[in-house]
Amino acid sequence: MIESARQQWEEGSRRLAAEARDEVRYSQLCDLVDTVRDRLRLKIGQHFSLEELAAAHAVAEDWVREVVREETPPAARVGVRDVALVQDAAFHAYSRGAGNYRP
């Protein structure tokens, strides 16, 4: 479970990096990733394991979608696939703080 989650998170991070060619869109997505990461910190705290993070990821879709909806300006182009990208990239970034993180 953890390895597949980590692969999914890494793919989200790669997809985010691929958006860098469109500066405005990339900036919007990065802001959303930061916001989701901040909310994640509130939900699971600063001391956590990869197992706890993977469990949080498994039930995060609804609250991440709500965060994206709340934080996205009306004129921004953010779709369903973007919510998954933001979620996975945020979890990837946050995973580095896990007590049992290994690259």
C-alpha positions as CSV (number, residue, x, y, z in Angstrom):
1,M,0.0,0.0,0.0
2,I,2.7,2.5,0.9
3,E,4.8,1.9,-2.2
4,S,1.9,2.3,-4.5
5,A,0.9,5.5,-2.7
6,R,4.4,6.9,-2.9
7,Q,4.5,6.1,-6.6
8,Q,1.2,7.9,-7.1
9,W,2.5,10.9,-5.1
10,E,5.8,11.0,-7.1
11,E,3.7,11.0,-10.3
12,G,1.7,13.9,-9.1
13,S,4.9,15.8,-8.4
14,R,6.1,15.1,-11.9
15,R,2.8,16.2,-13.4
16,L,3.0,19.4,-11.4
17,A,6.6,20.0,-12.6
18,A,5.4,19.5,-16.2
19,E,3.0,22.4,-15.8
20,A,5.9,24.8,-15.3
21,R,5.8,25.9,-19.0
22,D,2.6,27.8,-18.3
23,E,3.7,30.2,-15.5
24,V,0.2,31.3,-14.5
25,R,-1.3,27.9,-14.3
26,Y,1.8,26.5,-12.5
27,S,1.7,29.2,-10.0
28,Q,-2.0,28.5,-9.3
29,L,-1.4,24.8,-8.9
30,C,1.6,25.4,-6.6
31,D,-0.5,27.7,-4.4
32,L,-3.2,25.0,-4.2
33,V,-0.5,22.4,-3.3
34,D,0.8,24.6,-0.5
35,T,-2.7,25.1,0.8
36,V,-3.5,21.4,0.8
37,R,-0.1,20.7,2.5
38,D,-1.0,23.2,5.2
39,R,-4.3,21.6,5.8
40,L,-2.7,18.2,5.8
41,R,-0.4,19.4,8.6
42,L,-3.4,20.4,10.6
43,K,-5.1,17.0,10.0
44,I,-2.2,14.7,10.8
45,G,0.3,16.9,12.6
46,Q,4.0,17.2,12.2
47,H,5.0,13.8,13.6
48,F,3.7,11.0,11.4
49,S,4.7,7.9,9.6
50,L,4.3,7.0,5.9
51,E,1.6,4.5,6.9
52,E,-0.4,7.3,8.6
53,L,0.1,9.5,5.6
54,A,-1.1,6.8,3.2
55,A,-4.2,6.2,5.3
56,A,-4.9,9.9,5.2
57,H,-4.4,10.0,1.5
58,A,-7.0,7.2,1.0
59,V,-9.7,9.4,2.5
60,A,-8.6,12.8,1.3
61,E,-10.3,13.2,-2.0
62,D,-13.4,15.0,-0.7
63,W,-11.7,17.5,1.6
64,V,-9.0,18.2,-1.1
65,R,-11.7,18.8,-3.7
66,E,-13.3,21.3,-1.3
67,V,-10.0,23.1,-0.6
68,V,-9.4,23.4,-4.3
69,R,-13.0,24.7,-4.9
70,E,-12.6,27.2,-2.1
71,E,-9.2,28.5,-3.1
72,T,-9.5,28.6,-6.9
73,P,-10.3,32.0,-8.4
74,P,-13.5,31.8,-10.6
75,A,-11.5,32.5,-13.8
76,A,-8.9,29.8,-13.1
77,R,-8.7,26.6,-15.1
78,V,-8.7,23.8,-12.6
79,G,-10.5,20.6,-13.4
80,V,-11.1,17.2,-11.8
81,R,-7.7,15.8,-13.0
82,D,-6.1,18.9,-11.4
83,V,-7.5,18.0,-8.0
84,A,-5.8,14.6,-8.2
85,L,-2.5,16.3,-9.3
86,V,-2.7,18.8,-6.4
87,Q,-3.5,16.1,-3.9
88,D,-0.7,13.8,-5.0
89,A,1.9,16.6,-5.2
90,A,0.9,17.9,-1.8
91,F,1.2,14.4,-0.2
92,H,4.5,13.9,-2.0
93,A,5.9,17.1,-0.6
94,Y,4.6,16.3,2.9
95,S,5.8,12.7,2.9
96,R,9.4,13.9,3.2
97,G,8.6,14.9,6.8
98,A,7.6,11.4,7.8
99,G,9.5,9.8,10.6
100,N,10.2,6.7,8.5
101,Y,10.8,8.6,5.2
102,R,13.5,7.1,3.0
103,P,14.2,8.5,-0.6
